Amino acid sequence: MTNTIDHTQGIDKKADTDAARIDSELDASARLPKRSTGSGVVVARTDVEWLGRYLLGSWAEVRLAARELTARPEMQRIEGQSLDEHRERVFGQLKLLVEDGQVHRAFPKSVGGEDDHGGNIAGFEELVTADPSLQIKSGVQWGLFGAAVLHLGTEYHHRTFLPGIMSLEVPGAFAMTETGHGSDVAAIGTTATFDEATGEFVLDTPFRGAWKDYLGNAAKHGIAAVVFAQLVTKNVNHGVHAFYVPIRDAATGEFLPGIGGEDDGLKGGLNGIDNGRLHFDGVRIPRSNLLNRYGDVSADGEYSSSIASPGRRFFTMLGTLVQGRVSLDGASVAAAKIALTVAVTYGNQRRQFTAGSDTDEEVLLDYQLHQKRLMPRLATTYAASFAHEKLLTKFDEVFSGVADTDEGRQDLETLAAALKPLSTWHALDTLQEAREACGGAGFLAENRLVGLRADLDVYATFEGDNHVLLQLVAKRLLSDYSRRFAKADFGVLARYVVEQAAGRTVNGSGLRSFAQTVADLGSTARSVGQLRDSAAQRQLLTDRVETMVGEVAGKLRPAVKLSKKDAADLFNLHQSEIIEAARAHAELLQWEAFTEAIEGVDGTAPEGLDDGTRVVLTWLRDLFGLGLIEKHLAWYLINGRLSPSRARAVGLYTERLSARLRPHAQDLVSAFGYGPEHVRASISSGAEKARQSEAREYYRAARAAGTLPVEEKKLGTTK
């Protein structure tokens, strides 16, 4: 027993020593020579004004204008409204967006738009601060319904349909998803068969699973829809195409002949949107209502397309609608910022337990556990924010025509598919942790956290289920979007992976040697301090991605000799592993974006970044990077990248970084730029601080006056 106690005491003593060494190393990192003069001491501080402007990104003025709009009470959600009341309020808010000119940015100048694709998304995603239902319903109207007409239609459709869509004269639905097929759009059951005798397409829903489902604007407000269906002409199925289809009488609101539907009813969130179902029975539309940018049918029924491959044609059409994923990525980051603004502000004001004083209770954020709960999520939010700016820039380059090439679109689609899962999952995790960090107060609807959590829940599955999107990323990692996988044939994919990875040296980067060098160093602070170097973090994170892909490739090696069915089964057996590799790749993208935001593309720091803010942001980036290593510590240990003692040191480092960032936490959330009118949570309005101050003053005065009763537990010590 004595030996066990001594051993435990030794571990505790070593932990204290290691923590002290880490603190010493962090102290040294804040005493770097000033870049401007090469001398003096850097004081870690946050220039909130500069950082706030920097976070606004390339479309700063658009974001500020959108935030000014969302600060207006008439644009904001009223908690506790009935389903019908909430739906009507949001529909009315769409009209206000039209009046304010917010909806025209992405549309062509030929119809009164501004051709500002990046600015359109930047302003649109800010609507989440007013009400996520408003963000999504406006996204349905202009980002899906309108965008489908814009990007899949031609000049005729732009002139004929876009003005009514832009003005909200024609509210519409985006009818892609079916009850039986969500992410697998290629397999939808709805058909549009061309009738040569009348020159019309005939839409049919052949079975219940082919009903269009979960469609915003379908239950009540929509009077038209862009319907995705299998185009059949001359008894040949040419795959999924989009059609403009009137669905209701604008005057009566009743369904047109042959069209039926249902209301999806109350949902777990986003109840300001009238989601519903549609089905079709012999519905006839003119041939001209085919959105024919990528595929057309002549009057005599002949099909033609500028893209010969049906698979490539399908993915090209879907790729034009990538903006939904881009906007969800940005809106999720914004929601995480709101959650952390609430939780950090409350944690800086709320006091609980007299841990270090006989009289004053401790501020929640001074507790190590509270710091470890919130600071890493704050670091991840910054990483996601910088990564989103990269995604939005890529989106604008592609859709403005600056980089509208096949490779550019593939890069955009892959980047969106990688980042949207991480940001939506992170938002849900952050909202939940923020709710718990605020205790019972966080569960009150007036403090918004539970409402935002419910509304954003579905973000993880629409515009592409997160796991399916990561599979798309994995496909790009393995194949570099080879044309051989236009149909996502897993048997071919497996064989290609083997061909690409044959003879590859997993640790060709020399990382194993590097890691061993780190493991052999005696000082925890020195060894983990090396991991704070951006080159070392990049090496560890990159190697994880490459190694995971290489390992799966090795497991798929037998596929070259298997049948298509057996090869597909083999790939399916290792599907989870390759999706995890895609997730690791997305995390690396976020880390790279964060690092570039601090260090610049060519090592030149951003203009205006002062030394003190640079130190704080570097600590925050290190917390994110080391946090990723800590999150995947089992992998690094199993694969020999870190020794057990160094792995333990990583955890100590994230704790000490969280503590070091604690004094800067309020500044870091203030830089998000959301005022009380955007946050709208009473516990972050100063009310809690006022309550705490009142209580402390009451007890101070009572102690001074000697009017406090004696506590029972102290009676024994006074005799």
Disulfide bonds with the S-S distance in Angstrom:
none
